[in-house]
Amino acid sequence: MDDPTAIARPFVPAKDFALSKAFYDAIGFEKQHDGEVAIYRIGATSFILQNYYVPDWANNFMMQLLVDDLDGWWAHLDALDLPARFGVPTLRAPAMQPWGLRVGYLVDPSGVLWHVAQRSE
């Protein structure tokens, strides 16, 4: 069935729900709902942060955020000092990847790996 209004939203795990919400708030995601789950939006996409955590799953969970200005995004993220504020690993600066995208990496407080990538032209 072709439904142009359909959307898909992943459920992202949170080991410490309050800490993860603070992390996504700090990054600048827009919180649309805050209850038993939190729904975050950025641009035309969103995800559901859940108060649920399984280490093997969280440590293998990845999200990709495609942006028009990777350098601007990276300056924003770097200025937030996320490792000091949230105990997350050091951010990995953007670099061209073999598959053709320029990507920087950050990890959220639950171990979710985010690929922040320059949108292809």
C-alpha positions as CSV (number, residue, x, y, z in Angstrom):
1,M,0.0,0.0,0.0
2,D,1.4,3.4,-0.9
3,D,0.8,5.9,1.9
4,P,2.7,9.2,1.4
5,T,1.8,10.2,5.0
6,A,3.2,7.1,6.7
7,I,6.2,7.5,8.9
8,A,8.5,5.1,10.7
9,R,9.9,5.9,14.1
10,P,12.5,3.7,15.8
11,F,12.4,3.0,19.6
12,V,15.7,4.1,21.1
13,P,16.8,2.4,24.4
14,A,17.6,4.4,27.5
15,K,19.6,3.0,30.4
16,D,18.9,6.1,32.5
17,F,15.8,7.7,31.1
18,A,16.3,11.1,32.7
19,L,19.9,11.3,31.7
20,S,19.1,10.3,28.1
21,K,16.3,12.9,27.9
22,A,18.8,15.6,29.2
23,F,21.3,14.5,26.5
24,Y,18.8,14.8,23.6
25,D,17.5,18.1,25.0
26,A,21.1,19.4,25.2
27,I,21.8,18.4,21.6
28,G,18.8,20.4,20.4
29,F,16.2,17.7,19.5
30,E,12.7,18.9,20.0
31,K,10.8,17.0,22.7
32,Q,7.2,16.4,21.4
33,H,6.0,14.2,24.2
34,D,7.3,13.3,27.7
35,G,5.6,10.5,29.6
36,E,6.3,6.8,29.8
37,V,8.2,7.4,26.6
38,A,9.7,10.6,25.1
39,I,9.2,11.5,21.5
40,Y,12.0,13.5,20.0
41,R,11.9,15.3,16.6
42,I,14.5,16.9,14.4
43,G,13.7,18.1,11.0
44,A,11.3,15.8,9.3
45,T,12.1,12.8,11.4
46,S,11.5,11.6,15.0
47,F,12.2,8.7,17.3
48,I,10.7,7.3,20.5
49,L,13.1,7.2,23.5
50,Q,11.9,4.4,25.7
51,N,12.7,3.7,29.4
52,Y,14.0,0.2,28.5
53,Y,17.6,-1.1,28.2
54,V,19.2,-4.3,27.2
55,P,23.0,-3.9,27.0
56,D,23.6,-6.1,24.0
57,W,20.9,-4.4,22.0
58,A,21.8,-0.8,23.0
59,N,25.5,-1.4,22.3
60,N,24.6,-2.5,18.7
61,F,21.9,0.1,18.1
62,M,22.8,2.8,15.6
63,M,21.0,5.9,14.2
64,Q,22.0,8.1,11.3
65,L,21.3,11.8,11.2
66,L,21.7,13.4,7.7
67,V,22.4,17.1,7.8
68,D,23.0,19.9,5.3
69,D,25.9,21.5,7.3
70,L,28.0,18.8,9.0
71,D,30.7,21.3,10.1
72,G,28.1,23.5,11.7
73,W,26.5,20.6,13.5
74,W,29.9,19.3,14.6
75,A,30.9,22.7,16.0
76,H,27.6,22.8,17.9
77,L,28.1,19.2,19.3
78,D,31.7,19.8,20.2
79,A,30.9,23.0,22.1
80,L,28.4,21.1,24.3
81,D,31.2,19.1,25.9
82,L,29.0,16.0,26.0
83,P,31.7,13.6,27.4
84,A,32.1,15.8,30.5
85,R,28.4,16.5,30.9
86,F,27.0,13.1,30.2
87,G,29.9,10.6,30.7
88,V,29.8,9.6,27.0
89,P,32.8,8.6,24.9
90,T,34.8,11.3,23.1
91,L,33.1,12.4,19.9
92,R,34.8,11.2,16.7
93,A,35.3,14.1,14.3
94,P,33.8,13.9,10.8
95,A,35.8,12.1,8.1
96,M,35.1,10.8,4.6
97,Q,34.1,7.2,4.8
98,P,34.7,4.5,2.2
99,W,31.0,4.4,1.3
100,G,31.1,8.0,0.2
101,L,29.6,9.9,3.1
102,R,31.4,12.3,5.4
103,V,30.5,11.2,8.9
104,G,31.1,12.1,12.6
105,Y,30.2,9.8,15.4
106,L,28.8,10.3,18.9
107,V,27.5,7.9,21.5
108,D,24.6,8.6,23.7
109,P,24.5,7.7,27.5
110,S,23.0,4.3,26.7
111,G,25.6,3.3,24.1
112,V,23.6,4.1,21.0
113,L,26.0,5.1,18.2
114,W,24.9,8.1,16.1
115,H,26.3,8.7,12.6
116,V,26.0,12.4,11.9
117,A,26.5,12.6,8.1
118,Q,26.7,15.3,5.5
119,R,23.7,14.9,3.2
120,S,24.8,13.9,-0.3
121,E,24.2,16.5,-3.0
